[in-house]
Amino acid sequence: MSSDTNTDTGNGDLDVVTLDLHDESEDTRARVRGWVEAVHRSFHEQTPSEEHLEKWLGVQRGEGAVLRGIWEQPDLPLAGPIPVATFGYFDKHLNTGASMLLVRMVTDVTVSPTHRRRGLMRRLMTEHLDEAARDGLAVAVLTASEGSIYQRFGFGVATSEQSVRIDTSAKFRLRRPVDDGGRVVLVEASSGWDSMRTAYGRFHEATRGSLERPGYYETWLRGYDWEDQSENRAQRIAVRLDADGQPDGFVVWAVKEVDDAYEVGVRDLIGVTPQARLALWQFVADIDLAEVAVANTPNLDPLPLALVDHRVVRVRQRPDHVWVRVLDVPAALAARPWFADDVLVVRVRDPLRHADGLFTVGVADGRADVTAAEDTVADVELDVETLGALYLGGVRVQGLVDAGRVTGSPDALERFAAMADGGPMPRCATHF
């Protein structure tokens, strides 16, 4: 087996293995299958079929994904090919609002309930962050199924979204109907991908907080249901074209019957402009026989303010979305936008040491020059988790000051807020 194996886990009965996804040997294939099964178990999904495994493997290879697992040593009773912990990552671009920054995207972090409280996730995560820093990545990102795990590794919640329920009956009326020369076109999954890819590319380029999408989005939007592991015959797609006939948005949905009524489940809605988003929402409201739509939307979606009756949109939850972990303070801060010219010394506390230190942050013309500072007193102090929360502008300085997470003199805090806060709120439409 050509996978890289390291038996020094601190637990003598376990092996850490980095999978070689191009190795077709029987042993490695068994471990790959076991790795996927471990992830499916943890997220309560059905056991992967061989067809599903091949689709998944093709996507991971295309992404250049790195997958690690921790396995029990084979001489233990009932030890098998399914690992007791998993960890994966790949690299994609994040729109910081000022540049496209290559970031490390962490995914599929699991630990079996049989091996909790043995330090396995800490081992995988801390070694991964060390590796990401060595690889020159300034930022790592993830999404979390539980909210109390990743702060200890320096990740801060940088974007959130909201789960909404929309009354699409006659109560749904826009104050000003969209009349910009665009139109919405129904397309088949087999033919709509190029238009959706173009629209998402435009959205990604224009949207602070957007993440480049992994390859499994193409497979899904071409009609494959990753959860059910089958062709998705219920899913429908419409593409919005601007006045020049270029794709500037799309909506993906499925209708299901709930309590003797039809409900539109909006699975993906992308609009490059507010007008494109509103036009797509009007399209959803016009779907026959259904009077309710459910969706995840940005916290500052234009829809409620564009409606005659804003109560048509009911917020059910406001979950966190993207968590940011700064690894290289000078590189990360230089890559994001700034909003007032000034110079401050910032103290960042990082127990894992990647971002720890004093830094002089000098801002001119919207960009920061950040250098290590010595033999000086900090104007502002915060920890690396808080820095991650601030990074994309979805959380503002004053709120964190009020929470006791950013400290300094009143003058320094006011100046720091003027420097750091501003620009559009971030929005990420990628789940991973």
C-alpha positions in Angstrom: 0.0 0.0 0.0 1.5 3.3 -1.0 -0.3 5.5 1.5 1.9 7.4 4.0 1.6 5.8 7.4 2.6 7.2 10.7 2.1 5.1 13.8 3.2 7.8 16.3 -0.3 8.9 17.4 0.3 9.0 21.1 -2.1 6.0 21.2 -0.1 2.9 20.7 -2.9 1.0 19.0 -3.6 3.5 16.2 -2.1 4.4 12.9 -2.3 7.8 11.1 -2.6 7.3 7.3 -2.6 9.8 4.4 -4.5 8.2 1.6 -3.1 8.0 -1.9 -6.2 8.5 -4.0 -4.5 7.3 -7.2 -3.4 4.0 -5.7 -5.6 1.2 -7.1 -4.3 -1.5 -4.8 -6.9 -3.6 -3.0 -5.7 -2.4 0.5 -5.8 1.3 -0.4 -9.2 0.9 -2.1 -10.5 -0.7 1.0 -9.2 2.1 3.2 -10.7 4.7 0.8 -14.1 3.0 1.0 -13.8 2.8 4.8 -12.8 6.5 5.0 -16.0 7.5 3.1 -18.1 5.2 5.2 -16.7 6.8 8.4 -17.7 10.2 7.1 -21.2 8.9 6.1 -21.7 7.4 9.5 -20.8 10.5 11.3 -23.2 12.7 9.3 -25.9 10.1 9.4 -25.9 9.3 5.7 -26.4 5.9 4.0 -23.5 3.6 3.2 -21.9 4.6 -0.1 -22.5 2.4 -3.1 -19.7 1.6 -5.5 -21.1 4.0 -8.1 -21.3 6.8 -5.5 -17.7 6.0 -4.4 -16.4 6.3 -7.9 -18.1 9.7 -8.4 -16.8 10.9 -5.1 -13.3 9.7 -5.8 -13.3 11.4 -9.2 -14.2 14.7 -7.5 -11.5 14.3 -4.8 -8.8 13.5 -7.3 -9.8 16.6 -9.4 -9.5 18.8 -6.4 -6.1 17.5 -5.4 -7.7 16.7 -2.0 -5.6 15.4 0.9 -7.4 12.9 3.1 -6.1 11.5 6.4 -7.5 9.0 8.7 -6.7 7.2 12.0 -7.1 3.5 11.9 -6.9 0.8 14.6 -3.9 -1.4 14.1 -4.9 -4.6 12.2 -3.9 -7.0 15.0 -6.6 -5.6 17.3 -9.8 -7.7 17.6 -12.5 -6.6 15.1 -10.2 -3.9 13.6 -11.2 -3.2 10.0 -10.9 -0.8 7.1 -13.1 1.9 8.6 -11.1 4.6 10.4 -11.9 6.0 13.8 -11.2 9.6 12.7 -11.1 11.4 9.4 -9.8 14.7 8.2 -9.7 16.2 4.7 -8.7 19.4 2.9 -8.2 21.1 -0.5 -7.3 24.6 -1.6 -9.6 27.2 -3.2 -9.8 30.9 -3.6 -11.6 33.2 -1.2 -12.8 36.7 -2.3 -11.7 38.8 0.6 -13.2 42.0 -0.8 -9.8 43.2 -2.0 -8.2 40.1 -3.6 -8.6 36.4 -4.4 -6.7 34.7 -1.6 -5.8 31.0 -1.9 -7.1 29.4 1.3 -7.1 25.9 2.9 -10.6 24.5 3.1 -11.0 21.9 5.8 -13.7 19.3 5.5 -15.0 15.9 6.7 -13.5 16.2 10.2 -14.9 13.3 12.2 -14.1 11.2 15.3 -15.9 7.9 16.1 -17.9 7.9 19.3 -15.7 4.9 20.3 -12.6 7.1 20.4 -13.7 10.4 21.8 -11.6 12.3 24.4 -8.3 10.7 23.2 -7.0 13.8 21.5 -7.4 12.5 17.9 -9.0 15.6 16.4 -6.5 17.8 18.2 -3.7 15.8 16.7 -5.2 16.0 13.2 -6.1 19.6 13.4 -2.9 21.0 14.9 -0.7 19.0 12.6 -2.8 20.2 9.7 -2.5 23.9 10.7 1.2 23.4 11.0 1.3 21.9 7.5 -0.9 24.7 6.0 1.4 27.3 7.5 4.5 25.5 6.1 2.7 25.5 2.7 2.4 29.3 2.8 -1.4 29.5 3.3 -2.3 32.7 5.2 -5.8 31.5 6.0 -7.7 28.3 6.7 -11.5 28.0 6.6 -14.1 25.5 7.5 -17.8 25.0 8.2 -19.0 23.4 11.4 -21.8 21.1 12.4 -21.2 21.9 16.0 -20.5 25.4 17.4 -18.3 24.7 20.4 -15.4 22.8 18.8 -13.2 25.0 16.6 -12.6 28.1 18.7 -9.9 26.3 20.6 -8.0 25.9 17.3 -8.3 29.7 16.5 -11.2 29.6 14.1 -13.7 32.5 14.3 -17.2 32.7 12.8 -16.8 35.2 9.9 -20.0 34.7 7.9 -23.5 33.5 8.8 -26.7 33.0 6.9 -30.4 32.6 7.7 -33.0 29.9 7.1 -36.2 31.5 5.9 -39.8 30.5 5.1 -41.4 32.7 2.5 -45.2 33.1 1.8 -45.4 32.9 -2.0 -49.1 33.4 -2.1 -50.8 36.6 -3.4 -49.2 38.3 -0.4 -45.8 38.2 -2.2 -45.6 41.5 -4.1 -42.4 43.4 -4.9 -42.6 47.2 -4.3 -41.0 47.7 -7.7 -41.1 44.8 -10.2 -37.7 44.1 -11.8 -37.6 45.6 -15.2 -34.0 45.6 -16.3 -34.4 43.8 -19.6 -33.4 40.4 -18.2 -35.4 37.2 -18.3 -35.6 33.8 -16.5 -35.3 30.6 -18.6 -36.1 27.1 -17.5 -33.3 24.7 -18.4 -32.5 21.0 -18.1 -29.8 19.8 -15.7 -28.0 18.2 -18.6 -27.7 21.5 -20.5 -27.6 24.2 -17.8 -24.2 23.7 -16.3 -22.2 26.1 -18.5 -24.7 28.9 -17.8 -24.6 28.2 -14.0 -20.8 28.0 -14.0 -20.7 31.4 -15.8 -23.2 33.0 -13.4 -21.4 31.7 -10.3 -18.1 32.9 -11.6 -19.5 36.4 -12.0 -21.0 36.2 -8.5 -17.7 34.9 -7.0 -15.7 37.8 -8.6 -18.2 40.4 -7.3 -19.0 39.1 -3.8 -16.9 39.6 -0.7 -16.7 36.4 1.3 -17.4 34.1 -1.6 -15.5 30.8 -1.9 -14.6 29.1 -5.1 -16.8 26.0 -5.4 -15.5 22.4 -5.2 -16.1 20.0 -8.1 -19.0 18.2 -6.4 -21.2 21.2 -7.2 -20.9 20.4 -10.9 -21.9 16.8 -10.3 -24.9 17.8 -8.2 -26.1 20.6 -10.5 -25.8 18.2 -13.5 -28.5 16.1 -11.7 -26.8 13.7 -9.2 -28.1 13.6 -5.6 -25.1 13.1 -3.3 -27.3 12.3 -0.3 -29.6 9.8 -2.0 -26.7 8.5 -4.3 -28.9 8.5 -7.4 -30.1 10.6 -10.3 -32.2 13.5 -9.0 -35.4 13.6 -11.0 -37.2 16.1 -8.7 -34.7 18.9 -9.0 -35.4 21.8 -11.4 -33.3 24.7 -12.6 -33.9 28.1 -14.0 -31.2 30.5 -15.3 -31.5 34.3 -15.3 -30.1 36.1 -18.3 -29.3 39.8 -18.2 -30.2 42.4 -20.8 -27.2 41.3 -22.9 -28.2 37.6 -22.7 -25.4 36.7 -20.3 -26.1 34.4 -17.3 -26.3 36.5 -14.1 -28.0 34.1 -11.8 -29.8 30.8 -11.4 -32.1 29.0 -9.0 -32.2 25.3 -8.1 -35.3 23.9 -6.4 -37.5 20.9 -5.8 -41.2 20.8 -4.8 -42.5 18.4 -2.2 -45.9 17.9 -0.6 -46.1 18.9 3.1 -49.3 18.6 5.1 -51.5 18.4 1.9 -49.8 21.5 0.4 -46.8 22.0 -2.0 -43.6 23.6 -0.7 -40.7 24.9 -2.9 -37.4 23.9 -1.4 -34.9 26.4 -2.8 -31.5 24.6 -2.8 -29.3 27.2 -4.5 -30.1 30.7 -5.6 -27.3 32.9 -7.0 -27.7 36.4 -8.3 -24.8 38.6 -9.5 -26.9 41.7 -8.8 -29.7 42.5 -6.4 -32.0 42.8 -9.5 -31.1 39.3 -10.6 -31.8 37.9 -7.1 -35.2 39.7 -6.9 -36.1 38.5 -10.3 -35.3 34.9 -9.3 -37.4 35.3 -6.1 -40.3 36.5 -8.2 -39.9 33.5 -10.4 -40.0 31.2 -7.3 -43.2 33.0 -6.1 -44.8 32.4 -9.4 -44.4 28.6 -9.3 -47.9 27.1 -9.7 -49.7 25.2 -6.9 -47.2 26.1 -4.2 -47.6 28.9 -1.7 -44.5 28.4 0.5 -40.8 28.5 -0.2 -38.0 27.6 2.2 -34.4 28.6 1.6 -31.1 29.7 3.1 -30.3 33.3 2.3 -27.8 35.9 3.3 -28.5 37.8 6.5 -28.9 41.0 4.5 -30.8 39.6 1.5 -32.6 42.5 -0.3 -35.8 40.5 -0.5 -37.6 41.6 2.7 -36.9 45.3 2.1 -38.1 44.9 -1.5 -41.5 43.5 -0.6 -44.7 45.4 0.1 -45.1 43.2 3.2 -41.7 42.3 4.8 -43.5 39.7 7.0 -43.8 37.5 4.0 -40.3 36.4 4.9 -40.0 34.6 8.2 -36.6 33.9 9.7 -36.4 30.4 11.3 -32.8 30.2 12.2 -29.5 32.2 11.8 -26.8 29.5 11.6 -23.1 30.3 11.4 -21.4 29.5 8.1 -17.7 30.1 7.3 -15.1 30.0 10.1 -11.8 31.7 9.4 -8.4 30.9 10.9 -5.6 33.3 10.3 -2.2 31.7 10.0 0.0 34.5 8.6 -1.1 37.9 10.0 0.9 40.1 7.6 -0.2 38.2 4.5 -3.8 37.8 5.6 -4.3 41.5 6.6 -2.6 42.7 3.5 -5.1 40.7 1.4 -8.3 42.3 2.8 -9.7 45.8 2.3 -9.2 48.6 4.8 -11.2 51.8 5.1 -9.2 54.6 6.9 -5.6 55.6 6.7 -3.8 55.2 10.0 -1.1 53.2 11.9 -1.7 51.1 14.9 0.2 48.4 16.8 -2.0 45.2 17.2 -1.3 42.4 19.6 -2.6 39.0 18.5 -2.7 36.2 21.0 -2.5 32.7 19.5 -1.9 29.6 21.7 -0.8 27.6 18.7 1.7 30.4 17.8 1.0 30.8 14.1 -0.5 34.3 14.4 1.0 35.2 17.8 2.8 38.5 18.1 2.9 42.3 17.9 2.2 43.8 14.4 2.3 47.3 13.1 -0.6 47.8 10.8 -0.2 50.8 8.5 -3.1 51.5 6.1 -3.0 53.8 3.1 -5.4 54.0 0.2 -7.4 51.0 1.3 -4.5 48.5 1.7 -2.5 47.5 4.7 1.3 47.1 5.1 1.8 44.8 8.1 5.1 44.1 9.8 6.3 42.5 13.0 6.8 45.0 15.8 9.2 44.7 18.7 9.9 46.7 21.9 6.6 48.6 21.7 3.2 48.7 23.4 0.1 47.5 21.7 -2.7 49.9 20.9 -5.2 47.1 20.4 -5.3 43.5 21.6 -7.3 40.5 20.5 -7.0 36.8 20.1 -6.7 34.9 16.8 -10.3 33.6 16.9 -11.5 37.2 17.1 -9.2 38.2 14.3 -10.8 35.5 12.2 -14.3 36.7 13.0 -13.3 40.2 11.9 -11.5 39.2 8.8 -14.3 39.4 6.2 -16.2 42.3 7.8 -19.3 40.3 8.8 -18.6 41.1 12.4 -17.7 44.7 13.3 -15.1 45.9 15.8 -17.5 47.7 18.2 -19.6 44.6 18.8 -16.5 42.7 19.8 -15.3 45.6 22.0 -18.6 45.4 23.8 -18.2 41.7 24.2 -14.7 42.2 25.8 -12.9 40.5 22.9 -11.0 43.5 21.6 -9.3 45.8 24.1 -7.4 49.0 24.0 -7.9 52.7 24.8 -11.1 54.3 23.6 -9.2 56.4 21.0 -7.3 53.3 19.7 -10.5 51.2 19.5 -12.3 54.0 17.6 -9.4 54.3 15.1 -9.1 50.5 14.7 -12.9 50.4 13.9 -12.5 53.1 11.3 -9.6 51.2 9.7 -11.2 47.7 9.8 -14.9 48.2 9.3 -16.6 49.1 6.1 -17.5 47.8 2.7 -20.2 45.3 1.8 -21.2 42.5 4.2 -19.7 39.2 3.2 -21.8 36.4 1.7 -20.7 32.8 1.0 -22.9 30.5 -1.1 -20.6 27.5 -0.9 -21.1 24.7 1.6 -18.3 22.2 2.1 
